[in-house]
Amino acid sequence: MTIYSIVKIGSDYVVQVDRQSVMKFSSRRQAARSVAEASGLLAASLVPHDTPDEEAPEEEPDEPVIRPSISRDSPELA
């Protein structure tokens, strides 16, 4: 488990990962933002991705499949 901490050294804020200093910031807000982004990226990289079956041959579709970036319900038309 990765432990993030923010330590004030002089007038700077230092982000530490498992007691190892990795980045220096001039404000605590910037340091906290970087810790939030790093932990989010780490969590996203640990999520297993679905892998296709090795037995099924991959077929190329005739037309490209366009998927919306955000899933939503179809609007009701009156």
C-alpha positions as CSV (number, residue, x, y, z in Angstrom):
1,M,0.0,0.0,0.0
2,T,1.4,3.4,-1.0
3,I,1.4,6.1,1.7
4,Y,1.4,9.7,0.5
5,S,2.3,12.6,2.9
6,I,2.8,16.3,2.6
7,V,5.6,17.8,4.7
8,K,6.4,21.5,5.1
9,I,10.2,22.1,4.8
10,G,11.1,25.7,5.0
11,S,8.6,27.6,2.8
12,D,8.0,24.6,0.5
13,Y,5.7,21.7,0.7
14,V,7.3,18.3,-0.2
15,V,5.2,15.3,-1.3
16,Q,6.5,12.1,0.1
17,V,5.6,8.6,-1.1
18,D,6.5,5.9,1.5
19,R,8.8,8.4,3.2
20,Q,10.7,9.1,0.0
21,S,10.5,12.8,-1.1
22,V,9.3,13.0,-4.7
23,M,8.1,16.5,-5.5
24,K,8.3,20.0,-4.1
25,F,5.5,22.7,-4.3
26,S,5.2,26.3,-3.2
27,S,1.6,25.8,-1.9
28,R,-0.1,23.1,0.1
29,R,-3.0,23.1,-2.3
30,Q,-0.8,22.2,-5.3
31,A,0.8,19.4,-3.3
32,A,-2.7,18.0,-2.3
33,R,-3.9,18.2,-5.9
34,S,-0.9,16.2,-7.1
35,V,-1.4,13.6,-4.4
36,A,-5.1,13.2,-5.4
37,E,-4.2,12.8,-9.1
38,A,-1.4,10.3,-8.3
39,S,-3.6,8.2,-6.1
40,G,-6.4,8.3,-8.7
41,L,-4.0,7.2,-11.5
42,L,-2.6,4.5,-9.4
43,A,-6.1,3.2,-8.6
44,A,-7.1,3.3,-12.3
45,S,-4.0,1.3,-13.3
46,L,-4.8,-1.4,-10.8
47,V,-8.3,-2.0,-12.2
48,P,-8.3,-5.2,-14.3
49,H,-9.3,-4.7,-17.9
50,D,-11.5,-7.2,-19.8
51,T,-9.5,-9.2,-22.1
52,P,-11.0,-10.9,-25.2
53,D,-11.1,-14.6,-25.4
54,E,-8.1,-16.0,-27.1
55,E,-10.2,-18.7,-28.9
56,A,-12.5,-16.2,-30.7
57,P,-11.0,-14.8,-33.9
58,E,-11.1,-11.0,-34.1
59,E,-13.2,-9.7,-37.0
60,E,-12.9,-6.3,-38.3
61,P,-16.3,-4.5,-38.6
62,D,-17.3,-3.0,-41.9
63,E,-18.1,0.3,-40.4
64,P,-16.3,1.8,-37.3
65,V,-18.3,1.5,-34.1
66,I,-18.9,4.9,-32.5
67,R,-19.6,4.8,-28.8
68,P,-20.5,7.8,-26.7
69,S,-18.0,8.8,-24.1
70,I,-20.8,9.1,-21.5
71,S,-23.6,6.6,-21.3
72,R,-27.0,8.0,-21.1
73,D,-30.7,7.1,-21.5
74,S,-32.4,7.9,-24.8
75,P,-34.6,11.0,-24.5
76,E,-38.4,10.4,-24.5
77,L,-40.1,12.1,-27.5
78,A,-43.6,13.4,-27.0
